[in-house]
């Protein structure tokens, strides 16, 4: 079910100041408070709706994001990520639907960022951790979109020891290519945007 507009919930105009919003919220909180309406599910729902609207509209930063992007602006996950989309799906869930199309990798980005489920030669490859990259953007870049070049380090299987860490399969000497870690670091340049 689509969420109602926060301004409509509180019965205030979009240009209402914080005092008007607070006054409207208090009026609704008194009217629909669960203690005043025990067992009334609709009143309880109205109370929760009003509290949610007040939480967003009473804070200037949240209100500004809501005014610009609507309900999607404040629907982020607790760790600050992008949140979930329609039906509770996030981008990882959406890309996991593409498993067969991308050779069992689960995502078009898995092979690029070193994740995936299986390599071309049939060896099992473990998926790496999610990457978080901080990119500074101006307000103009955010509004108009921009392409930025970003360096990404990723671990790849060492060709010399094939991930065993040994100089050769029959030897227990440390591989000089990867230093016994079984992986070598390669830097990949990409354009995000």
SERO-4910 file (N, C-alpha, C, O; in steps of 0.05 Angstrom, whole numbers):
BEGIN
 pado doro    nc1    nc2    nc3   cac1   cac2   cac3    cc1    cc2    cc3    oc1    oc2    oc3
  Unk    A     17    -24      0      0      0      0     18     25      0     37     26     15
  Unk    A     11     44    -16     26     69    -19     23     86      7      2     87     19
  Unk    A     45     98     15     44    115     38     31    142     32     34    152      9
  Unk    A     17    153     51      5    179     47     26    201     51     46    197     63
  Unk    A     20    224     39     37    247     41     38    257     70     18    259     83
  Unk    A     62    262     80     66    270    108     51    296    115     41    299    137
  Unk    A     51    314     96     37    340    101      7    335    103     -6    347    120
  Unk    A     -3    318     86    -32    311     88    -39    297    114    -60    302    126
  Unk    A    -22    279    123    -26    265    148    -30    284    171    -48    282    187
  Unk    A    -12    304    173    -13    324    194    -32    347    189    -38    363    206
  Unk    A    -42    349    164    -61    370    157    -48    397    156    -61    417    163
  Unk    A    -23    398    146     -9    424    144     -1    429    115      1    410     99
  Unk    A      4    454    109     14    461     82     43    454     79     58    452     99
  Unk    A     52    451     55     81    444     50     99    466     60    122    461     67
  Unk    A     90    491     61    106    513     71    104    517    101    114    538    111
  Unk    A     91    499    115     87    503    144    113    504    159    132    490    152
  Unk    A    114    521    180    139    522    196    139    501    217    119    487    221
  Unk    A    161    498    232    164    476    251    143    478    273    133    458    283
  Unk    A    136    502    282    116    506    303     88    496    294     74    483    309
  Unk    A     81    501    269     55    491    258     55    461    257     35    448    263
  Unk    A     77    450    248     80    420    247     78    408    274     64    388    278
  Unk    A     91    420    294     90    410    321     62    411    333     53    392    346
  Unk    A     48    433    328     21    437    338      2    417    325    -15    405    339
  Unk    A      5    412    299    -12    393    285     -7    365    295    -25    349    299
  Unk    A     18    358    300     25    332    310     14    327    338      2    306    344
  Unk    A     17    347    356      6    344    383    -24    340    383    -35    323    398
  Unk    A    -38    354    365    -67    351    363    -74    322    355    -92    310    366
  Unk    A    -60    312    335    -65    284    325    -56    264    346    -70    243    350
  Unk    A    -34    269    360    -25    250    380    -45    247    403    -50    225    413
  Unk    A    -56    269    411    -77    269    432   -102    254    422   -113    238    436
  Unk    A   -110    260    398   -134    248    386   -132    218    382   -151    203    388
  Unk    A   -109    209    373   -106    181    365    -89    164    384    -82    141    378
  Unk    A    -81    175    407    -63    160    425    -76    134    433   -100    133    440
  Unk    A    -60    112    433    -71     85    440    -83     84    468   -102     68    472
  Unk    A    -73     99    487    -85     99    514   -113    111    514   -130    104    530
  Unk    A   -118    130    496   -144    143    494   -163    126    478   -188    129    481
  Unk    A   -153    109    460   -169     92    443   -160     63    445   -151     51    425
  Unk    A   -163     50    468   -153     23    471   -168      3    453   -192      3    450
  Unk    A   -152    -13    439   -163    -34    421   -171    -24    394   -179    -40    377
  Unk    A   -170      2    389   -178     13    363   -153     13    344   -136     30    347
  Unk    A   -152     -7    326   -129    -10    309   -126     14    290   -103     22    284
  Unk    A   -147     25    280   -145     48    262   -133     72    275   -117     86    264
  Unk    A   -141     77    300   -130     99    316   -100     95    320    -84    113    319
  Unk    A    -93     70    327    -65     63    331    -49     68    305    -26     78    306
  Unk    A    -60     60    282    -46     64    257    -43     94    251    -22    103    241
  Unk    A    -65    109    256    -64    139    252    -42    151    270    -28    170    262
  Unk    A    -40    142    295    -20    152    314      8    147    303     25    164    303
  Unk    A     13    122    294     39    115    283     46    131    258     68    140    255
  Unk    A     26    135    241     29    151    217     37    180    223     55    191    211
  Unk    A     23    191    243     28    219    251     56    221    263     71    240    258
  Unk    A     64    201    279     91    202    292    113    200    270    133    214    272
  Unk    A    108    183    250    128    181    228    130    207    212    151    216    206
  Unk    A    107    219    207    106    244    192    121    266    208    136    281    197
  Unk    A    115    267    234    128    287    251    159    283    252    174    302    252
  Unk    A    167    258    255    195    251    256    210    262    232    233    271    234
  Unk    A    198    261    208    211    270    184    208    301    181    228    314    176
  Unk    A    184    311    184    179    339    179    190    358    200    194    382    195
  Unk    A    196    348    224    206    365    245    237    368    244    248    385    258
  Unk    A    250    352    228    279    353    226    286    365    198    279    353    178
  Unk    A    299    388    198    304    402    172    318    385    151    310    387    127
  Unk    A    338    369    158    352    353    138    334    331    126    333    327    102
  Unk    A    318    318    144    300    297    134    277    309    118    269    298     97
  Unk    A    268    332    127    246    346    112    255    354     84    240    351     65
  Unk    A    279    365     82    290    373     56    292    350     37    285    352     14
  Unk    A    302    327     48    304    303     31    276    293     23    272    284      0
  Unk    A    257    294     42    230    285     36    217    303     15    204    293     -4
  Unk    A    221    329     17    210    348     -2    221    343    -30    207    346    -50
  Unk    A    246    335    -31    259    331    -57    253    303    -69    248    301    -93
  Unk    A    254    282    -52    252    255    -63    227    239    -53    224    216    -62
  Unk    A    211    250    -36    188    236    -26    195    215     -5    216    217      8
  Unk    A    179    194     -3    183    173     17    209    158     13    221    147     33
  Unk    A    219    156    -11    244    141    -17    268    154     -4    288    140      1
  Unk    A    267    179      2    290    194     13    299    184     40    323    183     45
  Unk    A    280    177     57    287    169     84    285    139     89    286    130    111
  Unk    A    282    123     67    279     94     69    306     81     66    310     66     47
  Unk    A    325     87     84    352     75     82    355     54    103    341     53    124
  Unk    A    374     36     97    381     15    116    396     27    139    408     49    136
  Unk    A    397     13    163    411     24    186    440     31    182    451     48    195
  Unk    A    454     17    164    482     22    160    487     44    140    510     49    132
  Unk    A    466     59    132    470     81    115    470     75     85    476     92     69
  Unk    A    464     51     79    464     43     51    439     52     37    425     69     47
  Unk    A    434     42     14    413     51     -3    385     42      5    366     51     -7
  Unk    A    382     24     24    356     16     32    344     -4     14    358    -15     -4
  Unk    A    318     -9     18    305    -30      2    285    -17    -17    274      4    -11
  Unk    A    282    -30    -39    263    -21    -59    236    -33    -55    229    -43    -33
  Unk    A    219    -33    -76    193    -44    -75    193    -73    -66    210    -89    -74
  Unk    A    174    -81    -49    171   -108    -40    194   -117    -21    197   -141    -17
  Unk    A    209    -98     -9    230   -105      9    255   -115     -4    272   -127     10
  Unk    A    258   -112    -30    282   -122    -44    303   -100    -45    296    -76    -49
  Unk    A    328   -107    -41    350    -88    -45    364    -96    -71    357   -115    -84
  Unk    A    384    -80    -79    398    -84   -104    411   -112   -106    411   -124   -127
  Unk    A    421   -122    -83    434   -148    -83    413   -170    -90    419   -188   -105
  Unk    A    389   -167    -78    367   -186    -85    360   -185   -114    356   -206   -127
  Unk    A    358   -161   -125    350   -158   -153    371   -171   -171    364   -185   -189
  Unk    A    397   -165   -166    418   -177   -183    421   -207   -180    429   -220   -198
  Unk    A    413   -217   -156    416   -246   -152    396   -261   -170    399   -285   -174
  Unk    A    375   -247   -180    356   -260   -198    368   -266   -225    356   -281   -241
  Unk    A    392   -254   -231    404   -257   -258    424   -280   -258    440   -282   -277
  Unk    A    424   -298   -239    444   -320   -237    449   -335   -262    473   -338   -270
  Unk    A    429   -345   -276    433   -361   -300    443   -345   -323    460   -354   -339
  Unk    A    435   -320   -325    443   -303   -347    473   -298   -346    486   -297   -367
  Unk    A    483   -294   -322    511   -287   -319    528   -310   -310    547   -307   -295
  Unk    A    522   -334   -320    539   -357   -315    540   -366   -286    561   -376   -277
  Unk    A    518   -363   -271    518   -371   -244    531   -351   -225    533   -356   -201
  Unk    A    540   -329   -235    553   -309   -219    535   -293   -201    543   -281   -181
  Unk    A    509   -293   -208    489   -279   -191    486   -250   -198    464   -239   -193
  Unk    A    506   -237   -208    505   -209   -214    524   -202   -236    545   -214   -239
  Unk    A    516   -182   -253    535   -174   -274    560   -162   -263    580   -161   -277
  Unk    A    560   -154   -237    583   -142   -225    601   -161   -211    624   -154   -203
  Unk    A    592   -186   -206    608   -205   -191    635   -211   -203    655   -210   -189
  Unk    A    636   -216   -229    661   -222   -241    680   -198   -241    704   -201   -239
  Unk    A    668   -174   -243    684   -150   -244    697   -144   -217    720   -136   -216
  Unk    A    681   -148   -195    691   -141   -168    703   -165   -153    708   -163   -130
  Unk    A    707   -188   -167    720   -210   -154    701   -228   -139    711   -246   -124
  Unk    A    675   -225   -141    657   -242   -127    649   -265   -145    665   -275   -161
  Unk    A    625   -275   -143    615   -296   -161    615   -322   -147    625   -325   -124
  Unk    A    603   -342   -160    600   -368   -148    619   -389   -160    628   -407   -146
  Unk    A    625   -386   -186    642   -406   -198    659   -394   -220    649   -377   -235
  Unk    A    684   -401   -222    702   -390   -243    697   -405   -268    684   -426   -269
  Unk    A    709   -395   -290    706   -408   -316    717   -436   -318    707   -453   -333
  Unk    A    737   -442   -301    749   -469   -303    736   -488   -282    746   -510   -278
  Unk    A    714   -480   -270    698   -498   -253    706   -496   -223    692   -508   -207
  Unk    A    728   -482   -216    735   -479   -188    715   -462   -174    705   -442   -185
  Unk    A    711   -468   -149    693   -452   -132    707   -426   -124    729   -427   -115
  Unk    A    693   -404   -128    704   -378   -120    686   -366    -99    662   -364   -103
  Unk    A    698   -357    -77    681   -345    -56    677   -315    -62    694   -302    -73
  Unk    A    653   -306    -55    646   -279    -60    660   -261    -40    660   -267    -16
  Unk    A    671   -239    -49    684   -220    -31    664   -203    -15    640   -205    -19
  Unk    A    675   -187      2    658   -169     18    648   -146      1    660   -140    -20
  Unk    A    627   -133      9    617   -110     -5    637    -87     -3    651    -85     17
  Unk    A    638    -71    -24    656    -49    -25    641    -23    -17    618    -20    -25
  Unk    A    654     -6     -2    643     20      4    664     41     -3    686     40      8
  Unk    A    657     58    -21    676     79    -30    663    106    -25    641    111    -33
  Unk    A    678    124    -12    669    151     -8    677    168    -31    701    169    -39
  Unk    A    658    182    -43    663    199    -66    651    226    -59    627    228    -53
  Unk    A    667    247    -61    657    274    -56    643    284    -81    654    283   -103
  Unk    A    619    295    -77    603    306    -99    593    333    -91    587    338    -68
  Unk    A    591    351   -111    579    377   -106    549    374   -109    540    354   -120
  Unk    A    534    393   -100    505    393   -103    498    392   -132    479    378   -140
  Unk    A    512    407   -149    507    407   -178    511    379   -190    496    370   -207
  Unk    A    533    365   -182    538    339   -192    516    319   -183    509    302   -199
  Unk    A    507    322   -159    485    304   -150    460    309   -166    446    290   -174
  Unk    A    453    334   -171    429    341   -185    430    333   -215    411    323   -226
  Unk    A    453    337   -228    455    332   -256    468    306   -264    466    297   -287
  Unk    A    480    292   -245    493    267   -251    522    272   -259    528    294   -270
  Unk    A    539    254   -255    568    257   -261    581    230   -264    572    211   -251
  Unk    A    602    228   -279    619    204   -280    645    210   -266    658    230   -271
  Unk    A    653    193   -247    678    196   -232    694    171   -236    684    149   -237
  Unk    A    721    174   -239    739    151   -241    747    143   -213    754    159   -196
  Unk    A    745    117   -207    751    106   -181    770     82   -184    767     66   -202
  Unk    A    790     80   -166    808     57   -166    797     37   -147    790     43   -124
  Unk    A    796     12   -156    786    -10   -139    807    -32   -138    816    -42   -158
  Unk    A    816    -39   -113    834    -62   -110    818    -87   -106    798    -87    -92
  Unk    A    827   -109   -118    813   -134   -114    833   -157   -113    854   -155   -125
  Unk    A    826   -178    -99    842   -201    -96    835   -221   -119    812   -225   -124
  Unk    A    856   -232   -132    851   -252   -153    869   -276   -147    889   -274   -134
  Unk    A    861   -299   -157    876   -324   -153    903   -322   -166    905   -313   -189
  Unk    A    924   -329   -152    951   -329   -162    954   -350   -184    947   -373   -179
  Unk    A    964   -342   -208    967   -361   -230    990   -381   -225    988   -403   -234
  Unk    A   1010   -373   -210   1033   -390   -205   1026   -414   -187   1032   -437   -193
  Unk    A   1013   -408   -164   1007   -429   -144    978   -438   -145    971   -457   -130
  Unk    A    961   -425   -161    933   -431   -163    919   -430   -136    900   -446   -131
  Unk    A    927   -412   -119    913   -407    -94    922   -425    -71    912   -423    -49
  Unk    A    942   -442    -75    951   -460    -53    971   -446    -35    974   -453    -12
  Unk    A    986   -426    -46   1007   -413    -30   1034   -426    -33   1054   -414    -23
  Unk    A   1035   -449    -46   1061   -463    -49   1073   -457    -76   1058   -450    -95
  Unk    A   1099   -459    -78   1113   -453   -103   1103   -470   -126   1098   -461   -148
  Unk    A   1099   -496   -121   1086   -514   -139   1070   -534   -122   1074   -535    -98
  Unk    A   1052   -549   -134   1034   -566   -119   1048   -587   -102   1039   -594    -80
  Unk    A   1072   -596   -111   1086   -617    -97   1105   -605    -76   1117   -620    -60
  Unk    A   1108   -579    -76   1128   -566    -59   1114   -551    -36   1091   -541    -39
  Unk    A   1129   -548    -14   1118   -532      8   1133   -505     10   1130   -492     30
  Unk    A   1148   -498    -10   1162   -472    -10   1142   -450    -16   1123   -454    -31
  Unk    A   1146   -427     -4   1127   -405     -7   1129   -394    -35   1151   -389    -46
  Unk    A   1106   -389    -47   1104   -377    -74   1115   -349    -73   1107   -333    -56
  Unk    A   1133   -342    -92   1144   -315    -93   1125   -295   -106   1128   -271   -101
  Unk    A   1106   -305   -121   1087   -287   -135   1067   -275   -115   1062   -250   -116
  Unk    A   1056   -291    -98   1035   -281    -80   1044   -281    -50   1029   -273    -33
  Unk    A   1069   -291    -45   1078   -291    -17   1064   -311      0   1064   -308     25
  Unk    A   1052   -332    -11   1039   -352      4   1010   -346     11    997   -362     24
  Unk    A   1000   -324      2    972   -317      9    952   -330     -9    929   -333     -2
  Unk    A    961   -339    -33    942   -352    -51    928   -333    -70    913   -341    -87
  Unk    A    933   -307    -66    920   -287    -82    939   -264    -87    957   -259    -71
  Unk    A    936   -251   -110    951   -227   -116    933   -203   -119    910   -206   -127
  Unk    A    943   -180   -114    926   -156   -115    930   -143   -142    952   -139   -152
  Unk    A    907   -137   -155    908   -122   -181    890    -98   -178    869    -98   -165
  Unk    A    899    -76   -189    884    -51   -188    868    -48   -214    879    -50   -236
  Unk    A    842    -43   -211    824    -40   -234    813    -12   -234    802     -3   -213
  Unk    A    815      3   -256    802     29   -258    774     25   -269    770     10   -288
  Unk    A    755     40   -258    727     38   -268    715     66   -267    724     84   -254
  Unk    A    693     68   -282    678     93   -281    651     87   -269    636     70   -278
  Unk    A    645    101   -247    619     99   -234    603    124   -239    614    146   -240
  Unk    A    578    121   -243    562    145   -247    538    141   -263    523    160   -268
***
